[in-house]
Every structure is written in C-alpha cells, then in structure tokens.
C-alpha cells in the first residue's frame, strides 16, 4: 500500500474542533504538553477565546497544529508501517516533519508558536476581520489574466500559493486586498476573500525567515523516516538539514502546491489521509489523481473507523 499523509494549513478552524482532543484519554499527554507551552490548561485557553480570536494567527496555528498532532497520534498505530510520503500545505509543512518522525510533539508545537509570533511581528495588525488573502479559482482567460496582473502590480499584492487547476491564493495588506478585490475589471473572476490576517508566503514576511531558521536550529531535528515534500517546489526531502532550508523560506516565498500534487501523482499512491481540520487536500487528491482514494480524518465518526477503511483498500 502506497499511502500519503496530508497536513493542512490555516483553514477550517471552528469552536468545536478541539473538543474530541480534550475528551480523548489517549491525548492527555499531548494536551499536557500544549498546556506547558501555553502556561495554562489548553482547554481553558481555547474556551476563553471569543469568536474573532479563533481566527487570530497565533491562536489558529496552535489549535490547528494540536488537532493534527492528535489525529496522527491516534491513527499512526493503525498503519503498520511508515507512510510513503508526507506533504504539508502552509503551516502543515511544519506538522509534516513531525509525522515523518523528525520532530517531537513538544518541539513541533513550540516551533508552531514561534513561527506564528515571528509572522505576527512582520505585519501590523489590521482592522478586525480584515483578510490579507483571497482565493482565485479556476483557469483564467487571457484578458482576465492580464487584468489580474495589472491589478496585482497596481495594488502591491502577490501570489502566495499556486494550487492545481489554475487556482491561486493572493496575499497583501488588508488595504491592498480591499482595492484588489474591488477592481471593476476583475468582476468576472471567481474571487473569495479569506479570513486570514497574515499574508503568508509573501515578501511581507521576509523578516521572519532568518529568526525562524535560528529557532529550527535550537530544536532537535532528526532525519525523516519517509520523504517530506517541500512546499516551495515539491521536492522530496530526506534529511533534517533540508528542513532548515525549506521551512524558513516558505514563510516569505510562494508555495507551489500544484508542483507538490504533481510529485504525489508520480508516486503511484493508493491512498491518502488528510489530518484536518477539513478535507480540502483530500478532495484535491481525488480530483487530480483519480486512481487514489483520499479521505480526511474528519470524515470518519471515530479514528478507530480508519482501520477497516485501510483494510478495505489495502
């Protein structure tokens, strides 16, 4: 069985997503680790956040990482062997190194916190609810593509993530994104503003690159037990030193998730499991790779239900 594990980025967070983690006895040690890093019980921290704070960069990244570490802790014993490959989208690339055995849970959560704080320091806080990113869907006719290029140049926004099928994530300051999405010549575009307050993977985060590289060097990184794809170019990474290069760079350089998907497509995968929250990456796999069956952990009523699903498809 050739299996990919997919680690999600900052999307899909909601109030109830950590409830199963808090309730699971086998996640108690992981929750204790998170509590020590936060300096307070993690469940108290999460429940004290108001609705707007759920989407604050540092809170969202820590919570999404905790969801995925818990999911991996619960399903990894069901697999019997290491995955064929691990791929992470945005924040998920940090989680991917944990899944591949290169980072402990404590080091991963610590790095996620440091990464988020460094990102926040690069970008002044905008108005509440102001999004710094937008999703451009679908292949674009030449005239509209030219209008997009001109509008991006005029308003100082850039491509942050290249996705399959011509989709793009575009990032910039809240004010720049306001002007970009209001462009009359882009009225025909399938353009959706995203509730993300930091323009990740753009030059706005350049000042976070070197400090995050320093943070990585302060933590214990082992060689992964399976390849981890580099988000910036889709290259399979097999050494701990690869993370010291790719993880800092992806903060301020565009991600090529489209190239990651091409790499995954060339591996002849049978199955893919997305750790969540959400199932965006699993849906992309089934759309772009019809011979591969993909599901998200969120699509199972209980993690134990993954074992019979694996047996069915192995």
Secondary structure, 3 states (H helix, E strand, C coil): CCEEEEECCCCCCCCCCCHHHHHCHHHHHHHHHHHHHHCCCHHHHHHHCCCCHHHCHHHHHHHHHHHHHHHHHHHHHHHCCCCCEEEECCCHHHHHHHHCCCCCHHHHHHHHHHHHHHHHHHCCCCCCCCCCEEEEECCCCHHHHHHHHHHHHHHCCEEEEECHHHCEEEECCHHHHHHHHCCHHHCCCEEEEECCCCCCCCHHHHHHHHHHHHHHHHCCCCCCCCEEECCCCCCEECCHHHHHHHHHHHHHCCEEHHHHHHHHHCCCCCEEEECCCCCHHHHHHHHHCCCCEEEEHHHCCCCCHHHHHHHHHC
